[in-house]
C-alpha cells in the first residue's frame, strides 16, 4: 500500500467521529453502549463469527470486503464471542472503527490472506492506533464516564481516606470496567488520557485531602 493512501486523523477528530456516531445510533447514551447494535446499523455490513480465526490466522477480528456485492463482513473469532465479553466488545468496536476510518483501504481486502498481509504491512500500526482510539471513544464516552468517576471518587475516599491513591484509582477502574463492559487496562488507558484525564485529578484531590474532584 502507498503511504498517501493512509488517512490521517487527529485525536480531537476521532473523538468527534465517535460523538457523532453515538448521537446517530445510540442517542440515549445509556451504558453499556450496545456496540453490536451500532454495527448492525451500518449499511452493507454484516457482523459474523468464525471458529479458529485467532488460532489459525492470528487475528481476533477482521473486515472482509465483498466488492462485487458492495458490502463488508466484520468477522470475530467465535471463541472470543462465546467466552470473553470484554475482548469481544472491543474487537467488534475496533473492526467497526477500521471500517469507518479506512474503508478505502479495506475495500481491497477480500480474503483472510489479505487481512494477514494488511497486518504485516509496515504502516499498519498507524491505522491500528486510530481504530483503537475510536473504539475506546465509542465504548467509553467522555461525558458518562466523567460523571461516574465524580460519583465514585467521594464514595471511595469516605471508606479508605486519603492515604492510598492507587487503591482508590484501582477501585474506580474496576467499577467502571464492569459497568462499561471493557477490560480494566482499557478503562485505565482511557481514564488517563485526554479528553477524560481523570486519574491525575484523583491524585491531586487526594493530595489535597478533598472529598470531591474538581
C-alpha positions as CSV (number, residue, x, y, z in Angstrom):
1,X,0.0,0.0,0.0
2,X,1.1,3.5,-0.6
3,X,1.8,6.0,2.2
4,X,-0.5,8.5,0.6
5,X,-3.4,6.0,0.9
6,X,-3.3,6.3,4.7
7,X,-6.0,8.7,6.0
8,X,-4.8,10.8,9.0
9,X,-6.9,11.7,12.0
10,X,-6.2,13.9,15.0
11,X,-7.4,12.7,18.4
12,X,-10.0,15.5,18.6
13,X,-11.3,14.4,15.2
14,X,-11.6,10.8,16.4
15,X,-13.5,11.9,19.5
16,X,-15.8,13.9,17.2
17,X,-16.4,11.0,15.0
18,X,-17.3,8.8,18.0
19,X,-19.6,11.5,19.4
20,X,-21.5,11.9,16.1
21,X,-21.8,8.1,15.7
22,X,-23.2,7.7,19.2
23,X,-25.7,10.6,18.7
24,X,-26.9,9.0,15.5
25,X,-27.0,5.3,16.5
26,X,-27.2,5.3,20.3
27,X,-28.9,8.6,21.1
28,X,-29.9,7.8,24.7
29,X,-26.2,7.2,25.5
30,X,-27.1,4.5,28.1
31,X,-24.2,2.5,29.4
32,X,-23.0,0.0,28.4
33,X,-23.0,1.0,24.8
34,X,-24.5,-1.7,22.6
35,X,-21.8,-1.9,20.0
36,X,-23.4,-4.8,18.2
37,X,-26.5,-2.7,17.6
38,X,-24.4,0.2,16.4
39,X,-22.6,-2.1,13.9
40,X,-25.9,-3.6,12.7
41,X,-27.0,-0.1,11.6
42,X,-24.0,0.2,9.2
43,X,-25.3,-0.1,5.6
44,X,-24.0,-3.0,3.7
45,X,-22.3,-4.6,6.7
46,X,-22.8,-7.9,8.4
47,X,-21.3,-9.0,11.8
48,X,-20.4,-12.7,11.8
49,X,-18.3,-15.2,13.8
50,X,-15.6,-17.6,12.6
51,X,-14.2,-20.6,14.5
52,X,-10.4,-20.6,14.6
53,X,-10.0,-17.1,13.3
54,X,-7.5,-16.3,16.1
55,X,-5.8,-19.7,16.4
56,X,-5.4,-20.3,12.6
57,X,-4.9,-16.7,11.3
58,X,-3.6,-14.9,14.3
59,X,-6.2,-12.2,14.5
60,X,-9.2,-11.7,16.8
61,X,-11.2,-9.8,14.2
62,X,-11.1,-8.8,10.6
63,X,-13.0,-6.8,7.9
64,X,-13.6,-8.6,4.6
65,X,-14.7,-6.8,1.6
66,X,-17.1,-8.2,-1.0
67,X,-16.7,-5.7,-3.8
68,X,-19.0,-7.5,-6.2
69,X,-21.8,-7.1,-3.8
70,X,-20.7,-3.7,-2.4
71,X,-20.7,-4.9,1.2
72,X,-18.4,-5.9,4.1
73,X,-18.3,-8.6,6.7
74,X,-16.9,-7.9,10.1
75,X,-15.6,-11.2,11.4
76,X,-14.9,-12.0,15.1
77,X,-13.3,-15.2,16.4
78,X,-16.1,-17.4,17.6
79,X,-14.3,-18.4,20.8
80,X,-13.9,-14.8,21.8
81,X,-17.5,-14.1,21.1
82,X,-18.6,-17.0,23.2
83,X,-16.1,-16.7,26.1
84,X,-14.6,-13.2,26.6
85,X,-17.1,-10.4,26.7
86,X,-14.7,-7.6,27.2
87,X,-12.4,-8.7,24.5
88,X,-15.3,-9.4,22.2
89,X,-16.8,-6.0,22.6
90,X,-13.5,-4.2,22.0
91,X,-12.8,-6.4,18.9
92,X,-16.2,-5.5,17.4
93,X,-15.7,-1.8,18.1
94,X,-12.1,-1.9,16.7
95,X,-13.1,-3.6,13.5
96,X,-16.1,-1.3,13.1
97,X,-13.7,1.7,13.7
98,X,-11.4,0.4,10.9
99,X,-14.3,0.2,8.6
100,X,-15.4,3.8,9.4
101,X,-11.9,5.2,9.2
102,X,-10.2,3.1,6.5
103,X,-13.0,2.0,4.1
104,X,-10.9,2.9,1.0
105,X,-8.1,0.7,2.2
106,X,-10.4,-2.2,3.3
107,X,-12.3,-2.4,0.0
108,X,-9.3,-4.2,-1.4
109,X,-9.1,-6.7,1.4
110,X,-11.2,-9.6,0.1
111,X,-9.8,-12.6,1.9
112,X,-8.2,-13.6,5.2
113,X,-4.9,-14.0,3.4
114,X,-5.1,-10.3,2.5
115,X,-6.1,-9.5,6.1
116,X,-2.8,-11.0,7.2
117,X,-0.9,-9.1,4.6
118,X,-2.5,-5.9,5.9
119,X,-1.5,-6.7,9.5
120,X,2.1,-7.3,8.2
121,X,2.2,-4.0,6.4
122,X,4.9,-1.7,7.9
123,X,2.4,1.1,8.2
124,X,-0.4,-0.9,9.8
125,X,0.4,0.4,13.3
126,X,-0.8,3.9,12.2
127,X,-4.3,2.8,11.2
128,X,-4.5,0.4,14.1
129,X,-3.7,3.1,16.6
130,X,-6.6,5.3,15.2
131,X,-9.0,2.4,15.2
132,X,-8.2,1.5,18.8
133,X,-8.8,5.1,19.8
134,X,-12.1,5.4,18.1
135,X,-13.2,2.0,19.6
136,X,-12.4,3.3,23.1
137,X,-14.2,6.5,22.4
138,X,-17.3,4.6,21.3
139,X,-17.3,2.2,24.3
140,X,-16.3,4.8,26.9
141,X,-17.9,8.1,26.0
142,X,-16.3,11.1,27.9
143,X,-19.5,12.6,29.4
144,X,-20.9,9.5,31.2
145,X,-17.6,8.2,32.4
146,X,-16.6,11.5,33.9
147,X,-20.0,11.7,35.7
148,X,-19.4,8.2,37.0
149,X,-15.9,9.0,38.2
150,X,-17.0,12.1,40.0
151,X,-19.7,10.0,41.8
152,X,-17.4,7.0,42.7
153,X,-14.4,9.0,44.0
154,X,-16.2,10.5,47.1
155,X,-17.7,7.1,47.9
156,X,-14.3,5.5,47.9
157,X,-12.4,8.2,49.9
158,X,-15.0,8.1,52.6
159,X,-14.2,4.4,53.0
160,X,-10.4,4.5,52.9
161,X,-9.3,8.0,53.4
162,X,-6.6,9.9,51.5
163,X,-3.5,7.7,52.1
164,X,-3.7,5.3,49.2
165,X,-4.5,6.9,45.8
166,X,-3.6,3.7,43.9
167,X,-6.2,1.8,45.8
168,X,-8.8,4.5,45.0
169,X,-7.9,4.5,41.3
170,X,-7.9,0.7,41.1
171,X,-11.4,0.7,42.7
172,X,-12.7,3.3,40.3
173,X,-11.2,1.5,37.3
174,X,-12.7,-1.8,38.4
175,X,-16.2,-0.5,39.0
176,X,-16.2,1.4,35.7
177,X,-14.7,-1.5,33.7
178,X,-17.6,-3.7,34.9
179,X,-20.2,-1.1,34.2
180,X,-18.9,-0.2,30.7
181,X,-18.0,-3.9,29.9
182,X,-14.4,-3.2,28.9
183,X,-11.2,-4.6,30.4
184,X,-9.6,-2.8,33.3
185,X,-6.5,-2.0,31.2
186,X,-8.7,-0.4,28.5
187,X,-10.5,1.6,31.2
188,X,-7.3,2.7,32.8
189,X,-5.8,3.8,29.4
190,X,-9.0,5.8,28.7
191,X,-9.1,7.5,32.1
192,X,-5.5,8.7,32.0
193,X,-5.7,10.4,28.6
194,X,-7.4,13.4,27.0
195,X,-10.3,14.2,26.9
196,X,-11.0,12.4,30.2
197,X,-7.7,12.6,32.0
198,X,-9.3,11.9,35.4
199,X,-6.6,9.9,37.2
200,X,-4.4,12.9,37.6
201,X,-7.4,14.7,39.2
202,X,-7.8,11.8,41.7
203,X,-4.1,12.2,42.6
204,X,-4.5,15.9,43.1
205,X,-7.7,15.7,45.1
206,X,-6.2,13.1,47.4
207,X,-3.0,15.0,47.8
208,X,-5.1,18.0,48.9
209,X,-7.4,15.8,51.0
210,X,-10.5,16.8,49.0
211,X,-13.6,14.5,49.0
212,X,-14.6,15.7,45.6
213,X,-13.0,16.0,42.1
214,X,-12.5,19.4,40.6
